[in-house]
Amino acid sequence: MLRFHSSMYMFINKIKNSFFEIFIESKKIFIVLFKVIVPIVIIIRILEVMGLIPIFAKLLEPLTSFVGIDGSLGLVWMAAMLVNIYAGMAAFATLQSMFDYSVAETTIVGLMILIAHSLPIEVVIAKKSGISASFTFMFRFINALIAGKLLFFLYQYFDLYQELNVSVLAIPDSNISHMEWGVTQIKNFLMIFFIIFSIITLINLLKSFGIWQFILRILKVPLNFLGMSDKVANIILIGLTLGISFGGGFLIEESKKKEISKKDIFLSMAFLGLCHSIIEDTILILLLGSHISGILFFRLIYTIFIILIVKIILETRYSDRILKLFIN
């Protein structure tokens, strides 16, 4: 009986210690993200209140015309780039009552949003992991345009999805007070901490049962094919499922330990820059009326193609020069 109580005490104590360790690790990652996100969120809020986002969006009209979509969709992409996908959805909800968009147009702008959104926050997160902010911005911005143009050619050549788009989206265009905005942000931050804590807890549970190692073993093959080592498998898996903010947060912590090579940091952030949060973000863009062929399948294929090109470039004699130029 005494042995049973002793075993139970050790088991409970082990759980408490694990819980405390997970909490500390979650807090470290959260603080990193919190310091990055808060100033950006406040600046963007000021731009929203001053009504400057629509003015900036007009600058993108020539670019949206370049990829074969209506110029008004520049506002949608701009809102998504400066704020987040939800802001882009809100802009689209307003515009869809004024303009007739085809499924192809909606899918193209959806693809561009998925590649280049929340840039003020995500660029700074990438910079914290060591990647040049200007490179991250231009890499995602230019690839959004190239991917959009290629998808336009593909849909136009095969005459796909030219029918009128019917969105199920119905987001009210309502202004909220500063107090309501502040409360919403606090809730968001608490949710972010909860998600980080849940991620680490889940990873620990999966590791305990050997499931995480099994997933990582499967992931090693495509990662090695794309030029990345096993050390970034955790980060890629987290980023793919939950987004670049979470994947980037984990990468920042790992990069501080100096255990990940510059090549791994460069390739992993390039990969996640083009393809992350394939579940939540894809579902959100589907609500606009986009077709899954463009926002998921084409996006995955395009990402693999681009990362292979980057891998080949990094295998040349210019590799050290490129890494030194774009990684701090």
Secondary structure, 3 states (H helix, E strand, C coil): CHHHHHHHHHHHHHHHHHHHHHHHHHHHHHHHHHHHHHHHHHHHHHHHHHCCHHHHHHHHHHHHHHCCCCCCHHHHHHHHHHCCHHHHHHHHHHHCCCCCCEHHHHHHHHHHHHHCCCHHHHHHHHHHCCECHHHHHHHHHHHHHHHHHHHHHHHHHCCCCCCECCCCCCCCCCCCCHHHHHHHHHHHHHHHHHHHHHHHHHHHHHHHCCHHHHHHHHHHHHHHHCCCCHHHHHHHHHHHHHCHHHHHHHHHHHHHCCCCCHHHHHHHHHHHHHCCCCCHHHHHHHCCCCCHHHHHHHHHHHHHHHHHHHHHHHCCCCHHHHHHHHEC
